[in-house]
């Protein structure tokens, strides 16, 4: 029977360390429930250094790919040796792709654009071409280099020093080349900027 099975749906039962999970097969050949699959690897999109990854949760329904040939030595030890096991289409020899399979009761629709929904952690350099629109608060830790003009609507609050290599203007008044009214010698307070 297993010779004809390549992909089945499973329910994630337990999350384990190292991107392994326990999964319950949602398939009962001839009415006989299949055993829970232990320590099943969950695939990455990319390699161990550069990849796209996201969280999966207990109860998620995902596809389980049953391999024709045994890769248990690779999964357990990272061995690239020739797989010479005589096991074929063994139910415990496979991996999960982290796709959640939707159903009609969830009323999910295709979006009109590419959407990423949920919390994100991005590591590495980002090269963005095109316009970017941000709604909500932005918190930046680290230095920021800005090239080009910046238009600010709203107030600016700084707890440190603000430096300018050229000039700072408020309206048509130059901080570098302005004059004061009511200037007098000594320590008297001068008038406002003119």
C-alpha positions in Angstrom: 0.0 0.0 0.0 2.8 2.5 0.9 4.4 2.0 -2.5 1.5 4.1 -4.0 1.7 6.9 -1.3 3.9 9.9 -1.9 2.4 12.8 -0.1 -0.1 12.9 2.8 -1.5 15.6 5.1 -0.3 15.6 8.7 -1.3 17.6 11.8 1.6 19.0 13.7 1.5 17.4 17.2 4.6 18.7 18.9 7.4 21.1 18.1 10.9 19.7 18.9 14.4 21.3 18.9 16.4 21.7 15.7 13.4 22.1 13.3 12.0 18.7 14.0 8.3 18.0 14.8 6.0 15.1 15.7 3.1 14.8 13.3 -0.1 12.9 13.1 -1.0 11.5 9.7 -4.5 12.4 8.5 -4.8 9.2 6.5 -6.1 5.8 7.5 -5.5 3.2 4.8 -8.3 0.6 5.0 -9.5 2.3 8.2 -6.3 1.6 10.1 -4.9 4.8 11.7 -1.2 5.4 11.0 1.2 5.9 13.9 2.4 9.4 15.0 5.6 10.3 13.1 8.4 11.2 15.4 11.2 13.7 14.8 10.2 14.7 11.3 12.4 17.4 9.7 10.7 20.6 8.5 12.3 22.0 5.3 13.9 25.4 4.9 13.4 27.6 1.8 17.1 28.2 1.1 20.2 26.9 2.9 21.2 27.0 6.5 22.8 30.5 6.1 20.4 32.3 3.7 16.8 31.3 3.9 13.2 32.3 4.4 11.7 30.7 7.5 8.5 31.2 9.6 7.0 29.8 12.7 4.7 26.8 12.7 2.4 25.8 15.5 0.9 22.7 16.9 -2.3 21.9 15.1 -1.2 23.2 11.7 -2.0 21.0 8.7 0.9 20.5 6.4 2.0 18.2 3.5 4.3 15.3 4.4 6.6 14.0 1.6 7.4 10.3 1.8 10.7 9.6 0.1 11.3 6.5 -2.1 14.8 6.0 -0.8 16.2 6.2 2.7 17.9 9.4 3.9 18.0 8.6 7.6 21.8 8.8 7.8 21.7 12.3 6.3 18.9 13.5 8.6 20.5 12.1 11.8 24.2 12.7 11.1 24.4 15.0 8.0 26.1 12.2 6.1 26.4 12.5 2.3 27.5 8.9 1.8 25.6 6.8 -0.6 22.3 5.7 0.9 22.5 1.9 0.7 19.6 1.1 2.9 17.1 -1.3 1.4 14.2 0.6 3.0 11.8 1.9 0.3 8.8 4.2 0.8 9.0 3.9 4.6 6.5 6.1 6.3 9.2 7.4 8.7 11.4 8.5 5.9 10.3 11.9 4.7 10.0 15.6 5.5 7.4 18.4 5.9 7.1 21.5 3.8 5.9 24.4 6.0 2.8 25.1 3.9 -0.4 25.4 5.9 -3.2 23.8 3.9 -6.3 26.0 4.1 -9.9 24.8 4.1 -13.2 26.4 3.0 -14.3 27.3 6.5 -11.4 29.8 6.9 -12.7 32.0 4.0 -9.2 32.9 2.9 -8.9 34.9 -0.4 -6.1 35.5 -2.8 -4.6 39.0 -2.2 -4.2 41.5 -5.0 -0.5 41.9 -4.1 2.3 40.1 -2.3 1.6 40.1 1.4 3.6 39.2 4.5 1.4 39.0 7.6 2.8 38.5 11.0 5.9 39.5 13.0 9.2 39.5 11.1 12.9 39.3 11.9 15.2 40.3 9.0 18.9 39.7 9.2 21.3 40.8 6.5 21.5 43.6 4.0 18.4 44.9 2.3 18.5 46.5 -1.1 15.1 48.2 -1.8 14.3 49.7 -5.2 11.1 51.6 -5.5 8.8 53.5 -3.1 8.2 52.3 0.5 5.2 53.2 2.6 5.2 52.7 6.4 2.2 52.9 8.7 2.9 52.6 12.4 5.9 53.3 14.6 9.5 52.7 13.5 12.3 52.1 16.0 15.9 52.0 14.7 18.8 50.8 16.9 22.1 51.8 15.4 23.4 54.5 13.1 21.4 55.7 10.2 22.8 57.3 7.0 20.4 59.3 4.9 21.2 60.4 1.3 18.8 62.8 -0.3 16.3 65.2 0.8 14.0 64.6 3.8 10.6 66.1 4.3 9.4 66.1 7.9 5.8 66.8 8.9 5.4 67.1 12.7 7.7 67.8 15.6 11.3 66.6 16.1 12.6 65.8 19.6 16.3 65.1 20.2 18.0 64.2 23.4 21.5 64.6 21.9 23.4 67.2 19.8 22.1 68.2 16.4 24.9 69.2 14.0 24.9 70.7 10.5 27.9 71.2 8.2 26.0 73.9 6.2 23.2 75.9 7.7 19.9 75.6 9.6 17.0 77.8 8.7 13.7 78.5 10.5 11.4 80.0 7.9 13.6 82.5 6.1 15.9 83.0 9.1 19.4 81.6 8.9 21.1 80.2 12.0 24.5 80.9 10.4 24.0 84.4 9.1 21.1 86.0 11.1 21.2 89.3 13.0 19.6 90.3 16.4 17.7 93.4 17.2 18.5 95.5 20.4 22.2 94.4 20.5 24.1 96.1 23.3 27.6 95.7 24.7 28.0 93.7 27.8 25.9 90.9 29.1 22.4 92.3 28.3 20.0 90.1 26.5 19.6 91.0 22.9 16.4 91.2 21.0 14.9 88.6 18.7 16.2 87.5 15.3 15.6 90.0 12.5 
